[in-house]
Amino acid sequence: MTQIILSAFLPVFLIIALGYGVRALGYIPREHWRGVNALNHRLLLPSFLFSLLAQAQFDGGQSLTLAGVSALGSFIMIALALVLGRMISPSGRITAPMIASAVMWNIVLSLALADRLLGDTIASAGAAVSATGVIIGAAAAVAGFALTSGRGLKAALAKTARDPVVLACVLGLLANLSGLGRISYLVAPIEMIGAGSMAVILLSMGAGLDFKALKGRLTVLLSAALLRTCVGPVVYLGLALAFGFSGDFAVLMAIAGAAPAAAFIYAVAADFDGEAGLTAGMITLTVLTSAITLPVAAAIALSL
């Protein structure tokens, strides 16, 4: 089992490390990565998610149950983050990034690991889990930062409705339900764009690691990292088992639960003048802790 875990996880984390090295050594300067990150968020990741959802072979009840389990996991993580954030500080500016880092897990990293560990057969299940995870996670992250910035619920709803990642998920599901996702010449161009996204997004993830953001407020940072990457897999794997899922499906949920926070939440924090530095620290620390918790969670799920 150790060899299986290493062969699946090591290449992915090496790509992340390569991204950090390329940026740290100045081979591609930091300022250039802003454009890469914008390309990821506005085009590559939406294309990847749209083609994944549009072409997924959902099998009715099981896919719906998986999506429901993913949604329930998201709501539990929001509640836990809200309680934990309020325990640490009464300030909503601390609670907002805590909620965002807890609920908005890194979809691309999770699907890359699931594909390497479980193969193509898990793609449709991954699509079901990802769709609800992205929509609920993005909405919760945006709402938290918007409400604590004083802009109100209207601004949060407007931002969520315009977000390219959320729109890609909604449109991908609609294309699947309408049958348009099965018309190859319509989906092929988007699929080709999305096909090159995974490596670029993983490299950008590494380039975005900010170790300077880990200085100070260690209690908040550690709490966020432990909630996302240690409590998360317990919640998601526990729900999967409670609803009768096992095998590959349990592993998929364990990976989703242990995944680091998505880099997307940093952009949201900056847009709403939130605690961007603290958010960057949370993202960085969850990536570091997930390098340990992800293979452990997957190994536990595989052994059940």
QUIQUIBEL-V696991 format. One record per residue. N is the residue number from 1. RES is the residue in one letter. OMEGA is omega in degrees with one decimal (999 if undefined). Layout:
<<N	RES	OMEGA> <N	RES	OMEGA>>
This chain:
<<1	M	-179.5> <2	T	-180.0> <3	Q	178.7> <4	I	-179.8> <5	I	-178.8> <6	L	-178.4> <7	S	179.1> <8	A	-170.4> <9	F	-174.0> <10	L	179.5> <11	P	-178.7> <12	V	-178.9> <13	F	173.8> <14	L	176.3> <15	I	177.0> <16	I	178.9> <17	A	177.8> <18	L	177.6> <19	G	178.0> <20	Y	-178.9> <21	G	179.2> <22	V	178.5> <23	R	-177.1> <24	A	-179.7> <25	L	178.2> <26	G	178.8> <27	Y	167.5> <28	I	-174.6> <29	P	-176.8> <30	R	-175.2> <31	E	179.6> <32	H	-177.9> <33	W	177.3> <34	R	177.8> <35	G	177.6> <36	V	179.6> <37	N	177.6> <38	A	177.4> <39	L	178.3> <40	N	-173.4> <41	H	-172.8> <42	R	-175.8> <43	L	-172.0> <44	L	-179.7> <45	L	175.9> <46	P	178.9> <47	S	178.9> <48	F	-177.8> <49	L	179.6> <50	F	-178.0> <51	S	178.1> <52	L	-176.6> <53	L	-177.9> <54	A	-175.2> <55	Q	-178.4> <56	A	178.4> <57	Q	-179.8> <58	F	-176.8> <59	D	172.7> <60	G	-170.8> <61	G	-177.6> <62	Q	178.4> <63	S	179.3> <64	L	178.5> <65	T	177.4> <66	L	177.9> <67	A	178.5> <68	G	177.3> <69	V	177.3> <70	S	179.0> <71	A	179.1> <72	L	176.4> <73	G	178.6> <74	S	-178.9> <75	F	177.3> <76	I	179.3> <77	M	176.4> <78	I	-179.3> <79	A	179.7> <80	L	179.6> <81	A	178.9> <82	L	179.3> <83	V	-178.6> <84	L	179.4> <85	G	179.4> <86	R	177.2> <87	M	-178.3> <88	I	-177.5> <89	S	176.9> <90	P	-177.0> <91	S	176.5> <92	G	179.8> <93	R	173.7> <94	I	-177.3> <95	T	-177.4> <96	A	177.8> <97	P	176.9> <98	M	178.1> <99	I	-177.8> <100	A	-178.6> <101	S	-179.2> <102	A	-170.5> <103	V	-176.1> <104	M	-178.0> <105	W	-174.6> <106	N	-174.7> <107	I	-175.3> <108	V	178.3> <109	L	-178.9> <110	S	-178.9> <111	L	176.9> <112	A	179.2> <113	L	179.6> <114	A	179.9> <115	D	-179.1> <116	R	-175.5> <117	L	-171.0> <118	L	179.4> <119	G	-175.2> <120	D	-174.9> <121	T	-176.5> <122	I	-173.0> <123	A	-178.0> <124	S	176.3> <125	A	176.9> <126	G	177.7> <127	A	-179.7> <128	A	179.8> <129	V	-176.4> <130	S	-175.5> <131	A	179.8> <132	T	179.4> <133	G	-179.1> <134	V	-175.0> <135	I	179.8> <136	I	-178.8> <137	G	180.0> <138	A	179.8> <139	A	-179.6> <140	A	-179.8> <141	A	-179.6> <142	V	-179.5> <143	A	-179.4> <144	G	-179.3> <145	F	-179.2> <146	A	-177.3> <147	L	-179.7> <148	T	176.2> <149	S	179.0> <150	G	-178.5> <151	R	172.6> <152	G	-175.1> <153	L	-178.8> <154	K	178.5> <155	A	179.3> <156	A	-179.3> <157	L	-179.7> <158	A	179.7> <159	K	-179.8> <160	T	-177.5> <161	A	-178.5> <162	R	-174.5> <163	D	-176.8> <164	P	-178.3> <165	V	178.4> <166	V	179.1> <167	L	179.7> <168	A	179.1> <169	C	-179.1> <170	V	-179.1> <171	L	177.2> <172	G	177.5> <173	L	178.5> <174	L	178.0> <175	A	178.4> <176	N	-177.3> <177	L	-178.0> <178	S	-177.8> <179	G	-179.9> <180	L	-179.7> <181	G	179.6> <182	R	175.9> <183	I	-167.4> <184	S	-175.6> <185	Y	175.5> <186	L	-174.5> <187	V	-173.3> <188	A	-179.6> <189	P	179.3> <190	I	179.0> <191	E	179.2> <192	M	177.2> <193	I	-178.4> <194	G	-176.6> <195	A	-179.4> <196	G	-171.7> <197	S	-169.4> <198	M	-179.2> <199	A	-179.5> <200	V	-179.6> <201	I	178.2> <202	L	176.0> <203	L	179.1> <204	S	177.6> <205	M	177.0> <206	G	179.9> <207	A	-178.2> <208	G	179.3> <209	L	-175.7> <210	D	-176.5> <211	F	175.9> <212	K	-179.5> <213	A	179.6> <214	L	-179.2> <215	K	179.1> <216	G	178.4> <217	R	-177.1> <218	L	-180.0> <219	T	180.0> <220	V	-177.2> <221	L	179.6> <222	L	179.1> <223	S	179.6> <224	A	-178.6> <225	A	180.0> <226	L	178.3> <227	L	-176.2> <228	R	-169.0> <229	T	177.8> <230	C	177.6> <231	V	-178.7> <232	G	-179.5> <233	P	176.6> <234	V	179.9> <235	V	-174.1> <236	Y	178.7> <237	L	177.4> <238	G	178.1> <239	L	179.5> <240	A	179.8> <241	L	-179.7> <242	A	179.9> <243	F	172.8> <244	G	178.7> <245	F	178.4> <246	S	177.3> <247	G	-176.7> <248	D	-178.6> <249	F	177.4> <250	A	178.4> <251	V	178.4> <252	L	-179.9> <253	M	177.4> <254	A	178.4> <255	I	177.9> <256	A	-178.8> <257	G	-175.7> <258	A	-177.1> <259	A	177.7> <260	P	177.2> <261	A	-179.4> <262	A	179.1> <263	A	179.3> <264	F	-174.0> <265	I	176.7> <266	Y	179.1> <267	A	178.7> <268	V	178.9> <269	A	180.0> <270	A	-179.6> <271	D	-176.7> <272	F	179.2> <273	D	178.3> <274	G	-179.1> <275	E	-175.7> <276	A	179.3> <277	G	177.9> <278	L	178.6> <279	T	177.3> <280	A	177.6> <281	G	178.5> <282	M	179.0> <283	I	-178.4> <284	T	-176.9> <285	L	177.7> <286	T	175.5> <287	V	-178.9> <288	L	-178.5> <289	T	-179.6> <290	S	176.5> <291	A	176.9> <292	I	-172.4> <293	T	-179.2> <294	L	178.6> <295	P	178.4> <296	V	179.9> <297	A	179.3> <298	A	179.7> <299	A	178.3> <300	I	-179.6> <301	A	179.0> <302	L	-176.6> <303	S	-176.7> <304	L	999>>
